Amino acid sequence: MGKYYRYYVLIILTIVSMINIMDRLILSILLEDIKAEFTLTDTQLGVLAGLAFALFYALMSIPIARWADVSNRKNILATALIIWSGMTALCGAATGFVSLFLARLGVGIGEAGGSPPSYSIIADYFKPSERARAMGVYVTGAVLGTGGGLIIGGLLGEWLGWRMTFFVLGVPGILLGVLLYFTVKEPQRGRYDAGVESAKQATDLKRTLKSLAGNKVYVRVSISFAMLTMVGYAMALWLAPIMLRNFDVSLGKVGLYLGTTYILGGIPGPLIGGYLTDHMVKRDERWRAWIPAIAIVCSVSAFWFCLSADSLEEFLGFFALTYAIFMIPQGASMSMLQSSVGSGERALGTSFTLLITTMIGMAIGPLLIGLLSDMLAPTYGTKSLNHALMAVCGTAATIAALCYFWTSTAMPSVLDLDEGLTDTAD
């Protein structure tokens, strides 16, 4: 492989991540139009935005991840991308709550094969000391997917309607799946794990699960990341409806303003967080956990001012600050997760983490916010969603910070992850 080929792979996987998040969250910018056409409650919107996707995403991720630990990860990823993109297009054909719920289930089934193979491939193209930066770049795909999805979805939703928006956004993923299949090469599994204590090849499922369950860092960072994810999904799914309810602004402008804010605020965060983490862990490995703990508290503190804003400009300004800080822990969290398990456990380990984060962050979080918003509506009117969002995010952020500090107690103070490794990337 060429000297720079791994960066090509990283770019392709980042674009896949962008489409993954775009197809997952495009529903958020279209919720108000769907709510009006089908006469839905906030609770039903929470089910469509969260539970409908998360149910089969969580159930399918385990067997697919296990498959990725012993089979060709590139082929699995390409197939999954084509499936979820096709199901995204079918969302536009929904005739009511039930049919849209079923289409969202299909998106979840396809996306279950997205992240675990990607994380595992990246871990075999970049050595441990580079993984936080590589993961930071990969996470920018999620930022671009969220921001770009809002911008494109808002404009298309205003011009073409919500049905055609789903179709137009589903087609590019199918084409990218074909490109990935023919141009991305499967890397040597565990190429940087020789001589590392945590290096383990794929064994039988029972032994792998026992190994993961006994891994204190892995278990604790999974719980921490789940609570962090609850905050992220809450913002991604509910901010567009909040803007449409609280401010005099069109759907297209909501997508443009909110999407641009996501991109401007979100891209620096994971890059800065990745480089900061790689620098600080040279002094103490526990900074991988301390940085996320500090960042999530600061982020949600800024979010309180965002949801309390009286003007659109103030709302967007505080949200840009909120999201920039929120994205700092992403690279640190994923590098900590990948470095805590062996090469034969990575896809399955990532999948179990995603199972926890999906059920807590996406299935429970949006539904809880929708229920709370409906309960508070008689008292707070259009502001009920603001109060529900802040209550859930504040609680989740507090738990996340405490869990990250708990994770740090299971980590050594100094650990040179590159010791004894030979760089064979070139």
Beta strands, then each sheet from edge to edge (+ up, - down):
end
